[in-house]
Amino acid sequence: MIALATRQELSDFLAETERRAYKQAMFAVHDDHAALDIVQDSMMKLTVKYASKPVEELPLLFQRILQNTIRDYYRRQKIRSLWTTLFSAFAPNDQNKDQEDFNILETLQIKQESNFGQDPDKQLERSQLVDLIERSIETLPARQREAFLLRYWEEMSLAETAVIMNCSEGSVKTHCSRAVHALAIILREKGVKL
């Protein structure tokens, strides 16, 4: 019979693994705060999902979780970068204006009123970009579109999205990844520089 890890054994494992895991994450992401978040997320996942496993299995499980969490971090960074680039076309060009007060959602929601005094060429360009993004999203397969909109437009967590879509978190990640890849291809083909 295999002995399951006790609370103390799990705690000891996490304590002795923490520094090495932090170093691994730091080498991967080169950001103190992100590395700490990655390690903490990985430890929480191990504790929540695998606390009842034998102590001998913990190192392999933890490494798998840690590597997946690092990959997730890079995916999120890539997606954020994509949307930051796309939405930067909406940012005001005035160098003296405080950039922290700019909210893309306000621009999109009231674009007709807010564009009143703008240069007509810029107004047309922004309007065309919004239309192109909306049309591109409409071309996605239903599950990809649903996952994409829930995660990135509604800002729901991975777990919330999985519950809403009645699928695993892994499936949500797959749908989102495919959606972002498809949108990037469509927008590049239409001449949008990413």
Sine and cosine of phi, psi and omega as CSV:
sin_phi,cos_phi,sin_psi,cos_psi,sin_omega,cos_omega
0.00,0.00,0.71,-0.70,-0.05,-1.00
-1.00,0.08,0.75,-0.66,0.01,-1.00
-0.99,0.12,0.77,-0.64,0.01,-1.00
-0.99,0.13,0.45,-0.89,-0.02,-1.00
-0.91,0.41,0.71,-0.71,0.08,-1.00
-0.99,0.14,0.18,-0.98,0.05,-1.00
-0.86,0.51,-0.66,0.75,-0.03,-1.00
-0.92,0.40,-0.66,0.75,0.01,-1.00
-0.90,0.44,-0.65,0.76,0.04,-1.00
-0.90,0.43,-0.69,0.72,0.03,-1.00
-0.88,0.47,-0.69,0.72,0.03,-1.00
-0.89,0.45,-0.67,0.74,0.01,-1.00
-0.87,0.49,-0.73,0.69,-0.01,-1.00
-0.90,0.43,-0.64,0.77,0.00,-1.00
-0.90,0.44,-0.67,0.75,-0.03,-1.00
-0.99,0.17,-0.30,0.95,-0.02,-1.00
-1.00,-0.04,-0.38,0.93,-0.15,-0.99
-0.81,0.59,-0.77,0.64,-0.06,-1.00
-0.90,0.44,-0.70,0.72,0.00,-1.00
-0.91,0.42,-0.64,0.76,0.01,-1.00
-0.91,0.42,-0.64,0.77,0.03,-1.00
-0.88,0.47,-0.69,0.72,0.03,-1.00
-0.87,0.49,-0.69,0.72,0.03,-1.00
-0.86,0.52,-0.73,0.68,-0.02,-1.00
-0.91,0.42,-0.64,0.77,0.03,-1.00
-0.88,0.47,-0.69,0.72,0.03,-1.00
-0.89,0.46,-0.55,0.84,-0.05,-1.00
-0.98,0.19,-0.67,0.74,-0.15,-0.99
-0.93,-0.36,-0.26,0.97,0.04,-1.00
0.83,0.56,0.63,0.78,0.00,-1.00
-0.52,-0.86,0.88,-0.47,-0.06,-1.00
-0.82,0.58,-0.79,0.62,-0.08,-1.00
-0.91,0.40,-0.68,0.73,0.01,-1.00
-0.90,0.43,-0.64,0.77,0.01,-1.00
-0.89,0.46,-0.68,0.73,0.04,-1.00
-0.89,0.46,-0.69,0.73,0.03,-1.00
-0.87,0.49,-0.68,0.73,-0.01,-1.00
-0.88,0.47,-0.72,0.69,-0.01,-1.00
-0.90,0.43,-0.70,0.71,0.01,-1.00
-0.89,0.46,-0.69,0.72,0.04,-1.00
-0.87,0.49,-0.68,0.73,-0.01,-1.00
-0.90,0.44,-0.67,0.74,0.02,-1.00
-0.91,0.42,-0.64,0.77,0.03,-1.00
-0.90,0.43,-0.68,0.73,0.01,-1.00
-0.89,0.46,-0.67,0.74,0.02,-1.00
-0.89,0.46,-0.71,0.70,-0.04,-1.00
-0.91,0.42,-0.69,0.72,-0.06,-1.00
-0.95,0.32,-0.70,0.71,-0.15,-0.99
-1.00,-0.06,-0.49,0.87,-0.17,-0.98
-0.79,-0.62,0.32,0.95,-0.01,-1.00
-0.88,0.47,-0.41,0.91,-0.05,-1.00
-1.00,-0.01,0.12,0.99,0.02,-1.00
-0.99,0.13,0.35,-0.94,0.08,-1.00
-0.89,0.47,0.54,-0.84,-0.06,-1.00
-0.87,0.50,-0.49,0.87,0.00,-1.00
-0.92,0.39,-0.41,0.91,-0.03,-1.00
-1.00,0.05,-0.25,0.97,-0.10,-0.99
-0.88,0.48,-0.70,0.72,-0.03,-1.00
-0.85,0.52,-0.71,0.70,0.00,-1.00
-0.92,0.40,-0.70,0.71,0.03,-1.00
-0.87,0.49,-0.70,0.71,-0.03,-1.00
-0.90,0.44,-0.67,0.74,0.01,-1.00
-0.89,0.45,-0.65,0.76,0.03,-1.00
-0.89,0.46,-0.70,0.71,0.02,-1.00
-0.89,0.45,-0.71,0.71,-0.02,-1.00
-0.87,0.49,-0.73,0.69,-0.01,-1.00
-0.91,0.42,-0.65,0.76,0.05,-1.00
-0.90,0.43,-0.61,0.79,0.01,-1.00
-0.93,0.38,-0.61,0.79,0.08,-1.00
-0.90,0.44,-0.69,0.72,0.04,-1.00
-0.88,0.47,-0.66,0.75,0.04,-1.00
-0.87,0.50,-0.64,0.77,0.03,-1.00
-0.86,0.51,-0.73,0.68,0.00,-1.00
-0.91,0.42,-0.62,0.79,0.05,-1.00
-0.89,0.46,-0.71,0.71,0.01,-1.00
-0.89,0.46,-0.66,0.75,0.02,-1.00
-0.89,0.46,-0.66,0.75,-0.01,-1.00
-0.90,0.43,-0.68,0.74,0.01,-1.00
-0.92,0.39,-0.70,0.71,0.03,-1.00
-0.87,0.50,-0.66,0.75,0.01,-1.00
-0.88,0.48,-0.69,0.73,0.01,-1.00
-0.86,0.50,-0.76,0.65,-0.06,-1.00
-0.95,0.30,-0.53,0.85,0.08,-1.00
-0.90,0.45,-0.68,0.74,0.03,-1.00
-0.90,0.45,-0.73,0.69,-0.01,-1.00
-0.90,0.45,-0.69,0.72,-0.06,-1.00
-0.98,0.21,-0.24,0.97,0.03,-1.00
-0.90,0.44,-0.38,0.92,0.06,-1.00
-0.90,0.44,-0.37,0.93,-0.01,-1.00
-1.00,-0.01,-0.25,0.97,-0.08,-1.00
-0.92,0.40,0.56,-0.83,0.01,-1.00
-0.91,0.41,0.59,-0.80,-0.01,-1.00
-1.00,0.08,-0.22,0.98,-0.02,-1.00
-0.90,0.43,0.90,-0.43,-0.06,-1.00
-0.93,0.38,-0.44,0.90,-0.05,-1.00
-0.99,0.11,-0.23,0.97,-0.05,-1.00
-0.96,0.27,0.63,-0.78,0.00,-1.00
-0.95,0.32,0.92,-0.40,-0.06,-1.00
-0.92,0.38,-0.42,0.91,-0.04,-1.00
-0.92,0.38,-0.43,0.90,-0.02,-1.00
-0.99,0.13,-0.18,0.98,-0.05,-1.00
-0.96,0.26,0.74,-0.68,0.01,-1.00
-0.75,-0.66,0.92,-0.40,-0.04,-1.00
-0.85,0.52,-0.58,0.81,-0.03,-1.00
-0.89,0.45,-0.61,0.79,0.05,-1.00
-0.90,0.45,-0.65,0.76,0.01,-1.00
-0.89,0.45,-0.70,0.71,-0.03,-1.00
-0.95,0.33,-0.61,0.80,-0.07,-1.00
-0.95,0.31,-0.55,0.84,-0.05,-1.00
-0.82,-0.58,0.70,0.72,-0.12,-0.99
-0.89,0.46,-0.58,0.81,-0.01,-1.00
-0.90,0.43,-0.73,0.68,-0.03,-1.00
-0.94,0.35,-0.65,0.76,-0.09,-1.00
-0.96,0.26,-0.30,0.95,-0.05,-1.00
-1.00,-0.03,0.06,1.00,-0.15,-0.99
-0.81,0.58,-0.74,0.67,-0.08,-1.00
-1.00,-0.08,0.14,0.99,-0.09,-1.00
-1.00,0.10,0.30,-0.95,0.11,-0.99
-0.87,0.50,0.78,-0.62,-0.05,-1.00
-0.85,0.53,-0.56,0.83,0.01,-1.00
-0.91,0.42,-0.70,0.72,0.01,-1.00
-0.92,0.38,-0.62,0.78,0.03,-1.00
-0.87,0.48,-0.71,0.70,0.02,-1.00
-0.90,0.43,-0.69,0.73,-0.01,-1.00
-0.87,0.49,-0.71,0.70,0.01,-1.00
-0.91,0.43,-0.68,0.73,0.02,-1.00
-0.88,0.48,-0.67,0.74,0.01,-1.00
-0.92,0.40,-0.61,0.79,0.01,-1.00
-0.91,0.40,-0.68,0.73,0.03,-1.00
-0.88,0.47,-0.71,0.70,0.02,-1.00
-0.88,0.48,-0.66,0.75,0.00,-1.00
-0.89,0.45,-0.69,0.73,0.02,-1.00
-0.89,0.45,-0.70,0.71,0.00,-1.00
-0.89,0.45,-0.70,0.72,0.02,-1.00
-0.90,0.43,-0.61,0.79,0.01,-1.00
-0.90,0.43,-0.67,0.75,0.03,-1.00
-0.89,0.45,-0.61,0.79,0.01,-1.00
-0.90,0.44,-0.43,0.90,-0.03,-1.00
-0.99,0.16,-0.22,0.98,-0.01,-1.00
-0.92,0.39,0.51,-0.86,0.14,-0.99
-0.86,0.52,0.46,-0.89,-0.14,-0.99
-0.80,0.60,-0.73,0.68,-0.06,-1.00
-0.93,0.37,-0.62,0.78,0.04,-1.00
-0.91,0.42,-0.70,0.71,0.01,-1.00
-0.88,0.47,-0.69,0.72,0.01,-1.00
-0.88,0.48,-0.75,0.66,0.00,-1.00
-0.89,0.46,-0.70,0.71,-0.02,-1.00
-0.87,0.49,-0.76,0.65,-0.04,-1.00
-0.92,0.40,-0.65,0.76,0.02,-1.00
-0.91,0.42,-0.71,0.71,-0.07,-1.00
-0.97,0.26,-0.73,0.69,-0.19,-0.98
-0.97,-0.23,-0.40,0.92,0.04,-1.00
-0.99,-0.14,-0.65,0.76,0.03,-1.00
-1.00,0.00,-0.18,0.98,0.03,-1.00
0.84,0.55,0.65,0.76,0.07,-1.00
-0.99,0.11,0.45,-0.89,0.01,-1.00
-0.95,0.31,0.22,-0.98,0.03,-1.00
-0.87,0.50,-0.70,0.72,-0.01,-1.00
-0.91,0.42,-0.69,0.72,0.01,-1.00
-0.89,0.46,-0.68,0.73,0.00,-1.00
-0.89,0.45,-0.67,0.74,0.01,-1.00
-0.88,0.47,-0.66,0.75,0.02,-1.00
-0.90,0.43,-0.72,0.70,-0.02,-1.00
-0.89,0.46,-0.66,0.75,-0.05,-1.00
-1.00,0.10,-0.11,0.99,-0.01,-1.00
0.84,0.54,0.77,0.64,0.03,-1.00
-0.53,-0.85,0.02,-1.00,-0.01,-1.00
-0.98,0.20,0.33,-0.94,0.07,-1.00
-0.89,0.46,-0.57,0.82,0.05,-1.00
-0.88,0.47,-0.63,0.77,0.04,-1.00
-0.91,0.42,-0.63,0.78,0.04,-1.00
-0.87,0.49,-0.72,0.70,0.02,-1.00
-0.86,0.52,-0.69,0.72,0.00,-1.00
-0.89,0.45,-0.73,0.68,0.00,-1.00
-0.87,0.49,-0.69,0.73,-0.01,-1.00
-0.91,0.41,-0.69,0.72,0.01,-1.00
-0.87,0.49,-0.71,0.70,0.02,-1.00
-0.90,0.43,-0.63,0.78,0.00,-1.00
-0.90,0.44,-0.73,0.69,-0.01,-1.00
-0.89,0.45,-0.68,0.73,0.02,-1.00
-0.88,0.47,-0.71,0.70,-0.01,-1.00
-0.90,0.44,-0.67,0.74,0.01,-1.00
-0.90,0.43,-0.66,0.75,0.02,-1.00
-0.88,0.48,-0.67,0.75,0.02,-1.00
-0.90,0.44,-0.73,0.68,-0.02,-1.00
-0.86,0.50,-0.73,0.68,-0.06,-1.00
-0.93,0.37,-0.62,0.79,0.07,-1.00
-0.89,0.46,-0.67,0.74,0.01,-1.00
-0.90,0.45,-0.48,0.88,0.01,-1.00
-1.00,0.04,0.05,1.00,0.08,-1.00
1.00,-0.04,0.15,0.99,0.06,-1.00
-0.99,0.15,0.84,-0.55,0.00,-1.00
-0.99,0.16,0.81,-0.58,-0.02,-1.00
-0.98,-0.20,0.00,0.00,0.00,0.00
